[in-house]
Structures are given as structure tokens and as C-alpha cells.
């Protein structure tokens, strides 16, 4: 009977050891996932910031283009005045 109890305890100890190993693996995987999620979050924020900067630059370029168009129209008007004279 003592032998059976010892074997049962050994089996329980082995099961606890396997569970502990699995818990460690799960904890390690969770830490790695947290790191990856953090990196992805940082990348998404960088992409958002880049997109905002690009949008602002595009708006400035559009405004500059409109201004240049107005200048060209004005210059053409001035040239016509010289051509008519």
C-alpha cells in the first residue's frame, strides 16, 4: 500500500511538473505577444503620423499650386496688355 501511495504521489508530482512547464510556456508566449502587439501599436502610430504629415504636405502643395495658377493668369494678363499696345 505504501508503494502505491508513493507511486500515486510520484504521478501527481510529474503532472504538477508538466502543468508548471505549460504555465511557464503560456506566460512566455503571452509576454512575446505583448511585445509584438506593442511594436505593432508603435508602427500603426508612426503610419498615422506619416499619413497626417503627408496630408498636410499635400494640402500645402495644392495651395501653392492654386497660387501659382493665379500668378500665371495675372502674368498672362500683363503680357496681353503689352501685346495690345
Helices and strands as residue ranges (DSSP letters): H 2-84
